[in-house]
Amino acid sequence: MTEKKLEIMVKEKVCKGCGICVAFCPKKVFSLENGKPVVVNLEACIKCKLCELRCPDFAIVVGGDDDNDQ
C-alpha cells in the first residue's frame, strides 16, 4: 500500500485573512501569520474539508492523490 499524498493550497491572492479556516479546523492544521492562514500541522489533517467548505473566498483547496478513489 502506497502512502497517500495530502495537499492543502491557500490561494493568497484571494484570501482576505478572515481566520475562519483556523477557527473551524478541528485538528489545528492552520495558523494565522501576517494576517494569512498558513498550514503548520499538515500531518494532523483528517481531510474533513471544513476549512475549504467554510472559506467565503474559496481560497482553500484540500486535495491529494486519493481524491478520485471510490
C-alpha positions in Angstrom: 0.0 0.0 0.0 1.4 3.4 -1.0 1.2 6.4 1.2 -1.3 9.0 0.1 -0.1 12.5 -0.5 -2.1 15.3 1.1 -2.0 18.8 -0.2 -3.7 22.0 1.2 -3.4 25.0 -1.1 -4.1 28.5 0.2 -4.7 31.0 -2.6 -3.1 34.0 -1.1 -4.3 36.4 -3.8 -7.9 35.8 -2.9 -7.6 35.2 0.8 -8.7 38.1 2.9 -7.3 36.6 6.2 -10.7 36.3 8.0 -9.4 33.3 10.0 -12.5 31.2 9.6 -10.3 28.2 8.4 -8.3 28.5 11.6 -11.4 28.6 13.8 -13.2 25.7 12.1 -10.3 23.3 11.8 -10.8 20.6 14.4 -7.1 19.5 14.3 -5.5 22.9 14.4 -3.8 22.5 11.0 -3.7 26.2 10.3 -2.2 29.3 12.0 -2.6 32.9 11.1 0.7 34.5 10.2 1.0 38.1 8.9 -2.8 38.0 8.5 -3.0 34.9 6.3 -3.5 31.3 7.1 -0.5 29.0 6.9 -0.5 25.2 7.1 1.5 24.4 10.2 0.4 20.9 11.0 -0.3 19.0 7.8 0.2 15.6 9.4 -2.9 16.2 11.7 -5.2 16.9 8.8 -8.1 14.4 8.5 -9.4 15.9 5.2 -12.8 16.9 6.7 -12.6 19.9 4.4 -14.3 22.3 6.9 -11.7 24.9 6.0 -12.5 24.6 2.3 -16.3 24.5 2.9 -16.4 27.5 5.2 -14.0 29.8 3.3 -16.1 32.6 2.0 -13.5 33.4 -0.7 -12.9 29.9 -1.9 -9.3 30.4 -1.1 -8.6 26.9 0.3 -8.4 23.7 -1.6 -7.8 20.3 0.2 -6.7 17.6 -2.1 -4.2 14.8 -2.7 -3.5 11.6 -4.5 -6.7 9.8 -3.3 -9.2 12.4 -4.4 -10.5 10.1 -7.2 -10.6 6.9 -5.2 -14.0 5.4 -4.8 
